Amino acid sequence: MLYSLKLELSLDEAEIIARSLEPDDTEWARSGFREGKLVIEIETPKMGALVNAVDDFFMNVKPVISALNGLKQD
């Protein structure tokens, strides 16, 4: 059995966030920028790996958003 998940997030600066995540992409967990949204796609045979990958993506998105918000205040 293969578990898959696709998230499409409408975020300010979605393209910049997507580019910041690309170095961490793997064969089974990818991110990108499509149609104005941050898109995260995960496909794995292990449910635990899927849950961990989603958590990892959000843990990596959070500081990027904070940094971009900090730059906007200057």
PDB file of N, CA, C and O in Angstrom:
ATOM      1  N   MET A   1       0.848  -1.182   0.000  1.00  0.00           N
ATOM      2  CA  MET A   1       0.000   0.000   0.000  1.00  0.00           C
ATOM      3  C   MET A   1       0.890   1.240   0.000  1.00  0.00           C
ATOM      4  O   MET A   1       1.919   1.285   0.674  1.00  0.00           O
ATOM      5  N   LEU A   2       0.480   2.226  -0.755  1.00  0.00           N
ATOM      6  CA  LEU A   2       1.212   3.472  -0.850  1.00  0.00           C
ATOM      7  C   LEU A   2       0.328   4.603  -0.324  1.00  0.00           C
ATOM      8  O   LEU A   2      -0.803   4.783  -0.774  1.00  0.00           O
ATOM      9  N   TYR A   3       0.853   5.350   0.621  1.00  0.00           N
ATOM     10  CA  TYR A   3       0.131   6.504   1.172  1.00  0.00           C
ATOM     11  C   TYR A   3       0.615   7.750   0.441  1.00  0.00           C
ATOM     12  O   TYR A   3       1.813   7.924   0.218  1.00  0.00           O
ATOM     13  N   SER A   4      -0.323   8.613   0.073  1.00  0.00           N
ATOM     14  CA  SER A   4       0.067   9.844  -0.597  1.00  0.00           C
ATOM     15  C   SER A   4      -0.744  11.014  -0.065  1.00  0.00           C
ATOM     16  O   SER A   4      -1.878  10.868   0.393  1.00  0.00           O
ATOM     17  N   LEU A   5      -0.120  12.173  -0.145  1.00  0.00           N
ATOM     18  CA  LEU A   5      -0.735  13.393   0.361  1.00  0.00           C
ATOM     19  C   LEU A   5      -0.273  14.549  -0.517  1.00  0.00           C
ATOM     20  O   LEU A   5       0.899  14.640  -0.880  1.00  0.00           O
ATOM     21  N   LYS A   6      -1.203  15.421  -0.850  1.00  0.00           N
ATOM     22  CA  LYS A   6      -0.872  16.635  -1.598  1.00  0.00           C
ATOM     23  C   LYS A   6      -1.490  17.813  -0.865  1.00  0.00           C
ATOM     24  O   LYS A   6      -2.702  17.865  -0.652  1.00  0.00           O
ATOM     25  N   LEU A   7      -0.647  18.753  -0.484  1.00  0.00           N
ATOM     26  CA  LEU A   7      -1.109  19.970   0.189  1.00  0.00           C
ATOM     27  C   LEU A   7      -0.878  21.149  -0.749  1.00  0.00           C
ATOM     28  O   LEU A   7       0.186  21.264  -1.357  1.00  0.00           O
ATOM     29  N   GLU A   8      -1.856  22.006  -0.865  1.00  0.00           N
ATOM     30  CA  GLU A   8      -1.729  23.241  -1.617  1.00  0.00           C
ATOM     31  C   GLU A   8      -2.004  24.382  -0.655  1.00  0.00           C
ATOM     32  O   GLU A   8      -3.119  24.538  -0.156  1.00  0.00           O
ATOM     33  N   LEU A   9      -0.981  25.172  -0.403  1.00  0.00           N
ATOM     34  CA  LEU A   9      -1.080  26.241   0.588  1.00  0.00           C
ATOM     35  C   LEU A   9      -0.998  27.603  -0.094  1.00  0.00           C
ATOM     36  O   LEU A   9      -0.040  27.898  -0.809  1.00  0.00           O
ATOM     37  N   SER A  10      -2.004  28.415   0.137  1.00  0.00           N
ATOM     38  CA  SER A  10      -2.017  29.786  -0.372  1.00  0.00           C
ATOM     39  C   SER A  10      -1.341  30.664   0.671  1.00  0.00           C
ATOM     40  O   SER A  10      -1.926  30.986   1.705  1.00  0.00           O
ATOM     41  N   LEU A  11      -0.123  31.039   0.387  1.00  0.00           N
ATOM     42  CA  LEU A  11       0.667  31.834   1.329  1.00  0.00           C
ATOM     43  C   LEU A  11       1.260  33.033   0.612  1.00  0.00           C
ATOM     44  O   LEU A  11       1.554  32.970  -0.582  1.00  0.00           O
ATOM     45  N   ASP A  12       1.435  34.132   1.348  1.00  0.00           N
ATOM     46  CA  ASP A  12       2.203  35.240   0.803  1.00  0.00           C
ATOM     47  C   ASP A  12       3.616  34.724   0.559  1.00  0.00           C
ATOM     48  O   ASP A  12       4.152  33.961   1.364  1.00  0.00           O
ATOM     49  N   GLU A  13       4.206  35.133  -0.532  1.00  0.00           N
ATOM     50  CA  GLU A  13       5.580  34.733  -0.870  1.00  0.00           C
ATOM     51  C   GLU A  13       5.725  33.213  -1.036  1.00  0.00           C
ATOM     52  O   GLU A  13       6.770  32.650  -0.710  1.00  0.00           O
ATOM     53  N   ALA A  14       4.678  32.555  -1.542  1.00  0.00           N
ATOM     54  CA  ALA A  14       4.702  31.093  -1.702  1.00  0.00           C
ATOM     55  C   ALA A  14       5.861  30.633  -2.582  1.00  0.00           C
ATOM     56  O   ALA A  14       6.442  29.577  -2.332  1.00  0.00           O
ATOM     57  N   GLU A  15       6.201  31.406  -3.601  1.00  0.00           N
ATOM     58  CA  GLU A  15       7.292  30.998  -4.489  1.00  0.00           C
ATOM     59  C   GLU A  15       8.634  30.998  -3.757  1.00  0.00           C
ATOM     60  O   GLU A  15       9.434  30.080  -3.934  1.00  0.00           O
ATOM     61  N   ILE A  16       8.881  32.002  -2.952  1.00  0.00           N
ATOM     62  CA  ILE A  16      10.130  32.070  -2.182  1.00  0.00           C
ATOM     63  C   ILE A  16      10.191  30.922  -1.178  1.00  0.00           C
ATOM     64  O   ILE A  16      11.238  30.297  -1.005  1.00  0.00           O
ATOM     65  N   ILE A  17       9.085  30.651  -0.527  1.00  0.00           N
ATOM     66  CA  ILE A  17       9.036  29.552   0.443  1.00  0.00           C
ATOM     67  C   ILE A  17       9.301  28.223  -0.259  1.00  0.00           C
ATOM     68  O   ILE A  17      10.053  27.390   0.248  1.00  0.00           O
ATOM     69  N   ALA A  18       8.689  28.023  -1.416  1.00  0.00           N
ATOM     70  CA  ALA A  18       8.899  26.778  -2.164  1.00  0.00           C
ATOM     71  C   ALA A  18      10.366  26.613  -2.542  1.00  0.00           C
ATOM     72  O   ALA A  18      10.922  25.521  -2.419  1.00  0.00           O
ATOM     73  N   ARG A  19      10.990  27.684  -2.997  1.00  0.00           N
ATOM     74  CA  ARG A  19      12.413  27.599  -3.369  1.00  0.00           C
ATOM     75  C   ARG A  19      13.290  27.300  -2.167  1.00  0.00           C
ATOM     76  O   ARG A  19      14.306  26.618  -2.295  1.00  0.00           O
ATOM     77  N   SER A  20      12.909  27.801  -1.001  1.00  0.00           N
ATOM     78  CA  SER A  20      13.717  27.536   0.196  1.00  0.00           C
ATOM     79  C   SER A  20      13.613  26.079   0.647  1.00  0.00           C
ATOM     80  O   SER A  20      14.519  25.570   1.307  1.00  0.00           O
ATOM     81  N   LEU A  21      12.522  25.411   0.297  1.00  0.00           N
ATOM     82  CA  LEU A  21      12.330  24.011   0.684  1.00  0.00           C
ATOM     83  C   LEU A  21      12.954  23.027  -0.302  1.00  0.00           C
ATOM     84  O   LEU A  21      13.237  21.889   0.073  1.00  0.00           O
ATOM     85  N   GLU A  22      13.172  23.429  -1.537  1.00  0.00           N
ATOM     86  CA  GLU A  22      13.643  22.525  -2.588  1.00  0.00           C
ATOM     87  C   GLU A  22      14.904  21.737  -2.243  1.00  0.00           C
ATOM     88  O   GLU A  22      14.976  20.560  -2.597  1.00  0.00           O
ATOM     89  N   PRO A  23      15.897  22.311  -1.575  1.00  0.00           N
ATOM     90  CA  PRO A  23      17.100  21.519  -1.282  1.00  0.00           C
ATOM     91  C   PRO A  23      16.823  20.278  -0.424  1.00  0.00           C
ATOM     92  O   PRO A  23      17.600  19.324  -0.451  1.00  0.00           O
ATOM     93  N   ASP A  24      15.741  20.285   0.322  1.00  0.00           N
ATOM     94  CA  ASP A  24      15.410  19.142   1.180  1.00  0.00           C
ATOM     95  C   ASP A  24      14.494  18.126   0.505  1.00  0.00           C
ATOM     96  O   ASP A  24      14.137  17.120   1.118  1.00  0.00           O
ATOM     97  N   ASP A  25      14.109  18.371  -0.740  1.00  0.00           N
ATOM     98  CA  ASP A  25      13.228  17.436  -1.447  1.00  0.00           C
ATOM     99  C   ASP A  25      13.906  16.077  -1.599  1.00  0.00           C
ATOM    100  O   ASP A  25      15.122  15.976  -1.762  1.00  0.00           O
ATOM    101  N   THR A  26      13.087  15.052  -1.541  1.00  0.00           N
ATOM    102  CA  THR A  26      13.562  13.693  -1.779  1.00  0.00           C
ATOM    103  C   THR A  26      12.756  13.098  -2.921  1.00  0.00           C
ATOM    104  O   THR A  26      11.866  13.751  -3.466  1.00  0.00           O
ATOM    105  N   GLU A  27      13.060  11.880  -3.279  1.00  0.00           N
ATOM    106  CA  GLU A  27      12.321  11.203  -4.335  1.00  0.00           C
ATOM    107  C   GLU A  27      10.852  11.026  -3.966  1.00  0.00           C
ATOM    108  O   GLU A  27       9.990  11.004  -4.845  1.00  0.00           O
ATOM    109  N   TRP A  28      10.561  10.902  -2.679  1.00  0.00           N
ATOM    110  CA  TRP A  28       9.196  10.605  -2.233  1.00  0.00           C
ATOM    111  C   TRP A  28       8.512  11.772  -1.518  1.00  0.00           C
ATOM    112  O   TRP A  28       7.338  11.670  -1.164  1.00  0.00           O
ATOM    113  N   ALA A  29       9.223  12.869  -1.302  1.00  0.00           N
ATOM    114  CA  ALA A  29       8.645  14.049  -0.634  1.00  0.00           C
ATOM    115  C   ALA A  29       9.171  15.295  -1.347  1.00  0.00           C
ATOM    116  O   ALA A  29      10.361  15.604  -1.287  1.00  0.00           O
ATOM    117  N   ARG A  30       8.261  16.004  -2.024  1.00  0.00           N
ATOM    118  CA  ARG A  30       8.656  17.136  -2.853  1.00  0.00           C
ATOM    119  C   ARG A  30       7.813  18.377  -2.548  1.00  0.00           C
ATOM    120  O   ARG A  30       6.675  18.296  -2.085  1.00  0.00           O
ATOM    121  N   SER A  31       8.419  19.506  -2.826  1.00  0.00           N
ATOM    122  CA  SER A  31       7.677  20.762  -2.710  1.00  0.00           C
ATOM    123  C   SER A  31       7.902  21.561  -3.984  1.00  0.00           C
ATOM    124  O   SER A  31       8.873  21.337  -4.708  1.00  0.00           O
ATOM    125  N   GLY A  32       7.007  22.484  -4.248  1.00  0.00           N
ATOM    126  CA  GLY A  32       7.149  23.310  -5.429  1.00  0.00           C
ATOM    127  C   GLY A  32       6.155  24.458  -5.413  1.00  0.00           C
ATOM    128  O   GLY A  32       5.363  24.611  -4.484  1.00  0.00           O
ATOM    129  N   PHE A  33       6.218  25.250  -6.456  1.00  0.00           N
ATOM    130  CA  PHE A  33       5.335  26.404  -6.596  1.00  0.00           C
ATOM    131  C   PHE A  33       4.521  26.219  -7.869  1.00  0.00           C
ATOM    132  O   PHE A  33       5.074  26.159  -8.967  1.00  0.00           O
ATOM    133  N   ARG A  34       3.197  26.130  -7.714  1.00  0.00           N
ATOM    134  CA  ARG A  34       2.311  25.950  -8.862  1.00  0.00           C
ATOM    135  C   ARG A  34       1.040  26.765  -8.676  1.00  0.00           C
ATOM    136  O   ARG A  34       0.409  26.736  -7.620  1.00  0.00           O
ATOM    137  N   GLU A  35       0.684  27.486  -9.722  1.00  0.00           N
ATOM    138  CA  GLU A  35      -0.559  28.271  -9.745  1.00  0.00           C
ATOM    139  C   GLU A  35      -0.693  29.178  -8.526  1.00  0.00           C
ATOM    140  O   GLU A  35      -1.776  29.317  -7.958  1.00  0.00           O
ATOM    141  N   GLY A  36       0.420  29.793  -8.131  1.00  0.00           N
ATOM    142  CA  GLY A  36       0.402  30.748  -7.031  1.00  0.00           C
ATOM    143  C   GLY A  36       0.396  30.138  -5.642  1.00  0.00           C
ATOM    144  O   GLY A  36       0.197  30.848  -4.656  1.00  0.00           O
ATOM    145  N   LYS A  37       0.612  28.825  -5.550  1.00  0.00           N
ATOM    146  CA  LYS A  37       0.545  28.148  -4.246  1.00  0.00           C
ATOM    147  C   LYS A  37       1.801  27.335  -3.976  1.00  0.00           C
ATOM    148  O   LYS A  37       2.472  26.870  -4.897  1.00  0.00           O
ATOM    149  N   LEU A  38       2.099  27.175  -2.708  1.00  0.00           N
ATOM    150  CA  LEU A  38       3.109  26.230  -2.277  1.00  0.00           C
ATOM    151  C   LEU A  38       2.462  24.850  -2.311  1.00  0.00           C
ATOM    152  O   LEU A  38       1.432  24.627  -1.676  1.00  0.00           O
ATOM    153  N   VAL A  39       3.069  23.929  -3.051  1.00  0.00           N
ATOM    154  CA  VAL A  39       2.525  22.586  -3.183  1.00  0.00           C
ATOM    155  C   VAL A  39       3.510  21.600  -2.571  1.00  0.00           C
ATOM    156  O   VAL A  39       4.694  21.597  -2.910  1.00  0.00           O
ATOM    157  N   ILE A  40       3.016  20.773  -1.676  1.00  0.00           N
ATOM    158  CA  ILE A  40       3.818  19.735  -1.025  1.00  0.00           C
ATOM    159  C   ILE A  40       3.182  18.394  -1.373  1.00  0.00           C
ATOM    160  O   ILE A  40       1.989  18.185  -1.156  1.00  0.00           O
ATOM    161  N   GLU A  41       3.998  17.485  -1.915  1.00  0.00           N
ATOM    162  CA  GLU A  41       3.513  16.164  -2.292  1.00  0.00           C
ATOM    163  C   GLU A  41       4.387  15.099  -1.646  1.00  0.00           C
ATOM    164  O   GLU A  41       5.613  15.139  -1.745  1.00  0.00           O
ATOM    165  N   ILE A  42       3.744  14.154  -0.989  1.00  0.00           N
ATOM    166  CA  ILE A  42       4.449  13.078  -0.293  1.00  0.00           C
ATOM    167  C   ILE A  42       3.811  11.762  -0.709  1.00  0.00           C
ATOM    168  O   ILE A  42       2.588  11.641  -0.773  1.00  0.00           O
ATOM    169  N   GLU A  43       4.656  10.785  -0.990  1.00  0.00           N
ATOM    170  CA  GLU A  43       4.175   9.459  -1.377  1.00  0.00           C
ATOM    171  C   GLU A  43       5.129   8.423  -0.787  1.00  0.00           C
ATOM    172  O   GLU A  43       6.306   8.382  -1.147  1.00  0.00           O
ATOM    173  N   THR A  44       4.625   7.594   0.109  1.00  0.00           N
ATOM    174  CA  THR A  44       5.471   6.632   0.812  1.00  0.00           C
ATOM    175  C   THR A  44       4.662   5.404   1.233  1.00  0.00           C
ATOM    176  O   THR A  44       3.452   5.499   1.438  1.00  0.00           O
ATOM    177  N   PRO A  45       5.322   4.260   1.360  1.00  0.00           N
ATOM    178  CA  PRO A  45       4.610   3.066   1.811  1.00  0.00           C
ATOM    179  C   PRO A  45       4.396   3.030   3.326  1.00  0.00           C
ATOM    180  O   PRO A  45       3.717   2.141   3.839  1.00  0.00           O
ATOM    181  N   LYS A  46       4.973   3.994   4.034  1.00  0.00           N
ATOM    182  CA  LYS A  46       4.876   3.983   5.498  1.00  0.00           C
ATOM    183  C   LYS A  46       4.082   5.185   6.010  1.00  0.00           C
ATOM    184  O   LYS A  46       4.424   6.333   5.727  1.00  0.00           O
ATOM    185  N   MET A  47       3.024   4.906   6.763  1.00  0.00           N
ATOM    186  CA  MET A  47       2.189   5.975   7.316  1.00  0.00           C
ATOM    187  C   MET A  47       3.010   6.889   8.234  1.00  0.00           C
ATOM    188  O   MET A  47       2.855   8.109   8.192  1.00  0.00           O
ATOM    189  N   GLY A  48       3.872   6.305   9.054  1.00  0.00           N
ATOM    190  CA  GLY A  48       4.703   7.103   9.957  1.00  0.00           C
ATOM    191  C   GLY A  48       5.621   8.047   9.207  1.00  0.00           C
ATOM    192  O   GLY A  48       5.830   9.180   9.640  1.00  0.00           O
ATOM    193  N   ALA A  49       6.171   7.601   8.091  1.00  0.00           N
ATOM    194  CA  ALA A  49       7.039   8.457   7.285  1.00  0.00           C
ATOM    195  C   ALA A  49       6.247   9.624   6.700  1.00  0.00           C
ATOM    196  O   ALA A  49       6.762  10.738   6.613  1.00  0.00           O
ATOM    197  N   LEU A  50       5.014   9.379   6.304  1.00  0.00           N
ATOM    198  CA  LEU A  50       4.158  10.431   5.771  1.00  0.00           C
ATOM    199  C   LEU A  50       3.900  11.496   6.837  1.00  0.00           C
ATOM    200  O   LEU A  50       4.032  12.692   6.577  1.00  0.00           O
ATOM    201  N   VAL A  51       3.535  11.053   8.023  1.00  0.00           N
ATOM    202  CA  VAL A  51       3.269  11.983   9.131  1.00  0.00           C
ATOM    203  C   VAL A  51       4.525  12.779   9.470  1.00  0.00           C
ATOM    204  O   VAL A  51       4.455  13.993   9.661  1.00  0.00           O
ATOM    205  N   ASN A  52       5.669  12.108   9.545  1.00  0.00           N
ATOM    206  CA  ASN A  52       6.927  12.795   9.870  1.00  0.00           C
ATOM    207  C   ASN A  52       7.312  13.797   8.792  1.00  0.00           C
ATOM    208  O   ASN A  52       7.799  14.884   9.102  1.00  0.00           O
ATOM    209  N   ALA A  53       7.098  13.441   7.522  1.00  0.00           N
ATOM    210  CA  ALA A  53       7.439  14.351   6.431  1.00  0.00           C
ATOM    211  C   ALA A  53       6.568  15.605   6.465  1.00  0.00           C
ATOM    212  O   ALA A  53       7.068  16.709   6.249  1.00  0.00           O
ATOM    213  N   VAL A  54       5.287  15.449   6.728  1.00  0.00           N
ATOM    214  CA  VAL A  54       4.402  16.616   6.835  1.00  0.00           C
ATOM    215  C   VAL A  54       4.880  17.521   7.970  1.00  0.00           C
ATOM    216  O   VAL A  54       4.968  18.738   7.809  1.00  0.00           O
ATOM    217  N   ASP A  55       5.183  16.924   9.097  1.00  0.00           N
ATOM    218  CA  ASP A  55       5.685  17.693  10.243  1.00  0.00           C
ATOM    219  C   ASP A  55       6.980  18.415   9.880  1.00  0.00           C
ATOM    220  O   ASP A  55       7.147  19.589  10.208  1.00  0.00           O
ATOM    221  N   ASP A  56       7.892  17.722   9.207  1.00  0.00           N
ATOM    222  CA  ASP A  56       9.162  18.337   8.809  1.00  0.00           C
ATOM    223  C   ASP A  56       8.935  19.524   7.880  1.00  0.00           C
ATOM    224  O   ASP A  56       9.561  20.571   8.048  1.00  0.00           O
ATOM    225  N   PHE A  57       8.043  19.368   6.900  1.00  0.00           N
ATOM    226  CA  PHE A  57       7.773  20.481   5.995  1.00  0.00           C
ATOM    227  C   PHE A  57       7.252  21.693   6.759  1.00  0.00           C
ATOM    228  O   PHE A  57       7.716  22.810   6.530  1.00  0.00           O
ATOM    229  N   PHE A  58       6.299  21.492   7.659  1.00  0.00           N
ATOM    230  CA  PHE A  58       5.762  22.625   8.408  1.00  0.00           C
ATOM    231  C   PHE A  58       6.800  23.243   9.345  1.00  0.00           C
ATOM    232  O   PHE A  58       6.816  24.457   9.545  1.00  0.00           O
ATOM    233  N   MET A  59       7.658  22.411   9.911  1.00  0.00           N
ATOM    234  CA  MET A  59       8.717  22.936  10.776  1.00  0.00           C
ATOM    235  C   MET A  59       9.724  23.756   9.965  1.00  0.00           C
ATOM    236  O   MET A  59      10.361  24.656  10.512  1.00  0.00           O
ATOM    237  N   ASN A  60       9.877  23.462   8.682  1.00  0.00           N
ATOM    238  CA  ASN A  60      10.767  24.236   7.820  1.00  0.00           C
ATOM    239  C   ASN A  60      10.088  25.471   7.238  1.00  0.00           C
ATOM    240  O   ASN A  60      10.755  26.469   6.965  1.00  0.00           O
ATOM    241  N   VAL A  61       8.781  25.417   7.047  1.00  0.00           N
ATOM    242  CA  VAL A  61       8.050  26.570   6.518  1.00  0.00           C
ATOM    243  C   VAL A  61       7.959  27.683   7.564  1.00  0.00           C
ATOM    244  O   VAL A  61       8.074  28.862   7.228  1.00  0.00           O
ATOM    245  N   LYS A  62       7.759  27.320   8.801  1.00  0.00           N
ATOM    246  CA  LYS A  62       7.538  28.304   9.864  1.00  0.00           C
ATOM    247  C   LYS A  62       8.673  29.339   9.976  1.00  0.00           C
ATOM    248  O   LYS A  62       8.379  30.534  10.000  1.00  0.00           O
ATOM    249  N   PRO A  63       9.952  28.939  10.044  1.00  0.00           N
ATOM    250  CA  PRO A  63      10.997  29.966  10.152  1.00  0.00           C
ATOM    251  C   PRO A  63      11.160  30.805   8.882  1.00  0.00           C
ATOM    252  O   PRO A  63      11.569  31.964   8.960  1.00  0.00           O
ATOM    253  N   VAL A  64      10.849  30.241   7.729  1.00  0.00           N
ATOM    254  CA  VAL A  64      10.927  31.019   6.494  1.00  0.00           C
ATOM    255  C   VAL A  64       9.880  32.134   6.527  1.00  0.00           C
ATOM    256  O   VAL A  64      10.171  33.276   6.171  1.00  0.00           O
ATOM    257  N   ILE A  65       8.683  31.805   6.948  1.00  0.00           N
ATOM    258  CA  ILE A  65       7.633  32.820   7.063  1.00  0.00           C
ATOM    259  C   ILE A  65       8.041  33.895   8.069  1.00  0.00           C
ATOM    260  O   ILE A  65       7.848  35.085   7.820  1.00  0.00           O
ATOM    261  N   SER A  66       8.600  33.481   9.194  1.00  0.00           N
ATOM    262  CA  SER A  66       9.055  34.453  10.207  1.00  0.00           C
ATOM    263  C   SER A  66      10.135  35.372   9.638  1.00  0.00           C
ATOM    264  O   SER A  66      10.106  36.582   9.863  1.00  0.00           O
ATOM    265  N   ALA A  67      11.083  34.800   8.906  1.00  0.00           N
ATOM    266  CA  ALA A  67      12.155  35.616   8.321  1.00  0.00           C
ATOM    267  C   ALA A  67      11.597  36.596   7.289  1.00  0.00           C
ATOM    268  O   ALA A  67      11.992  37.762   7.259  1.00  0.00           O
ATOM    269  N   LEU A  68      10.694  36.131   6.459  1.00  0.00           N
ATOM    270  CA  LEU A  68      10.101  37.020   5.450  1.00  0.00           C
ATOM    271  C   LEU A  68       9.280  38.128   6.109  1.00  0.00           C
ATOM    272  O   LEU A  68       9.300  39.269   5.649  1.00  0.00           O
ATOM    273  N   ASN A  69       8.573  37.806   7.159  1.00  0.00           N
ATOM    274  CA  ASN A  69       7.816  38.838   7.880  1.00  0.00           C
ATOM    275  C   ASN A  69       8.755  39.858   8.517  1.00  0.00           C
ATOM    276  O   ASN A  69       8.446  41.050   8.546  1.00  0.00           O
ATOM    277  N   GLY A  70       9.891  39.404   9.025  1.00  0.00           N
ATOM    278  CA  GLY A  70      10.885  40.305   9.591  1.00  0.00           C
ATOM    279  C   GLY A  70      11.457  41.254   8.543  1.00  0.00           C
ATOM    280  O   GLY A  70      11.699  42.427   8.827  1.00  0.00           O
ATOM    281  N   LEU A  71      11.670  40.749   7.344  1.00  0.00           N
ATOM    282  CA  LEU A  71      12.180  41.592   6.262  1.00  0.00           C
ATOM    283  C   LEU A  71      11.160  42.644   5.839  1.00  0.00           C
ATOM    284  O   LEU A  71      11.535  43.753   5.457  1.00  0.00           O
ATOM    285  N   LYS A  72       9.892  42.310   5.905  1.00  0.00           N
ATOM    286  CA  LYS A  72       8.837  43.259   5.523  1.00  0.00           C
ATOM    287  C   LYS A  72       8.741  44.420   6.511  1.00  0.00           C
ATOM    288  O   LYS A  72       8.321  45.516   6.141  1.00  0.00           O
ATOM    289  N   GLN A  73       9.124  44.187   7.756  1.00  0.00           N
ATOM    290  CA  GLN A  73       9.029  45.235   8.771  1.00  0.00           C
ATOM    291  C   GLN A  73      10.122  46.266   8.633  1.00  0.00           C
ATOM    292  O   GLN A  73       9.997  47.374   9.154  1.00  0.00           O
ATOM    293  N   ASP A  74      11.188  45.925   7.943  1.00  0.00           N
ATOM    294  CA  ASP A  74      12.311  46.883   7.796  1.00  0.00           C
ATOM    295  C   ASP A  74      12.028  47.937   6.763  1.00  0.00           C
ATOM    296  O   ASP A  74      12.866  48.808   6.524  1.00  0.00           O
TER     297      ASP A  74
END
